[in-house]
Amino acid sequence: MPTGLSLHVGLNQVDPDRYGGWDGRLVACENDAHDMARLAHGAGFDDTTLLTSDGTVKNITAELRAAAKTLKSGDILLFTYSGHGGQVPHTDGRDEESDAFDETLVFYDREFLDDELHREFGRFAQGVRILALLDCCHSGTAIELPGGDEQNARLMPVPKQHEIYQRDKEFFQEIQRDLAAGKGRERSADALLISACQDDQLASDGDVNGEFTGTLLKVWDNGAFRGGYRSFHLHIRHNMPATQVPNLYVTGQPAEGFLEQQPFTV
């Protein structure tokens, strides 16, 4: 019998002492984490939830690494994140980032690079199914599309992104160098990502759930949805506003059978 572990992170604010006085206050991210944990628990996952001040790099990576030591081929990890997104310049000299930025998850104590998350996923045994659902902005280019509302978006303000990057530039560049040096030695993570929006769009917060998480829950309909992950993504996308287009992204070579499974199948 396969094992399913899930980790749900929801940050309604960040530590202002670590972000130059900015607390990044949001409304619905903790609700998103709770609701996704309930969904996961109902689907047979052993779920863990980290909220706001517990959503630190140390705590999140510790949970992921504990899961990596537990899960084996055929098992599944579900990782959900609800909070702010940002970007930092990509400076290691490689060309895989077409927009010259690394997307970040804005954890309670610091920004966490997308490549850092990929490295954590790479610790899992080959054959572990990895599903990530990210409800945050990836909009460091500061393009506000028609109809977007930056005041209601899960976007780390661009001036604050620049300020934090300038303050911590050497730290981020060291992480990027370390990640680049290890890419030739590390196994590529076989993971499926469904994100709230494209890199140049904003992800909306809400009174109860984020726009993406709320739509996902409606499409899921307490398990009444039938179809694989590609169909699940398309149904979510068709129910979202044109200004926020969820993305389906695959890294490595997850099994085709995984992509065709009913979502959240353990």
Steps between C-alpha positions, in 0.01 A plus 500: 500500500658834395564770759389860454655788694389861459639832619283814493654843556284810541646841589268790579804716568879491517749614763538878457839484671627283213332698222596858580182587688260341246265242654333389174159465664251280313157361589433151366831310496453318830149403386650362179745286697228369731266421210769324298599300809138390543486401133824304535391331823175393336698352209712291735809718551677541832487881507713767670414871507738792562340841550652849486776523766564125471551534124876548522764359268627279782159352582388451141823339382507279811151368417594442136822321593319280752250409227786426259644250749161332541353477151611240247419421139125492445425731795382861460585844642253787480645846572274805505608859559281806543665837551702763321722441198795702378807493278873559529749549214647177367878550505674162468565547126274220380224556247216281628314802642366672189393809695833524690322461835457225757146481633474488878259385767489765772536294816465655845870569546638531145434446132549141383623455141312273260827312444523440875157338492607292200808390696280388791280301261815344355568336838201268454551147372445438133142395438349715776211700356542870585213747460544869583215754508620859536254784562718810474614769258807445281503851365838661565484668159228723655267461204150569630265359241163667428261420782778405743490655846840525661344598832316166508785294356739251655789701365798613701514869397765550233677790681521280809634212286775732373577628850528151650705374207749787528528439873547124462658483154811311609288245687275429199794489259678249723189277501475528121868407459458200730190388313672540163804305617284212616278471195732262323504263798138510615221289359234706328180502703204328334224736605169644382417862577166673463546867585252782554615709204769565240833658596387845381159497670356572841327244723202640688439467870139475624273521802490121551740341250741623237350515150697193391445286810130588513457405135696178547275400789187570294630295208601219735144508642579283802639227275224500237747614230597228253808519280878525518725788598502658154121505494494629860730787402288587195178503701659731759638721224162526325341621823762770567503863377707572190736710711605195705584190295611195702805322363574128478872430504693173511862452605700184436304202376206418724320184391226556244276285715538757780379784275197293399399410857203645680647799688611432857507122454725340761 
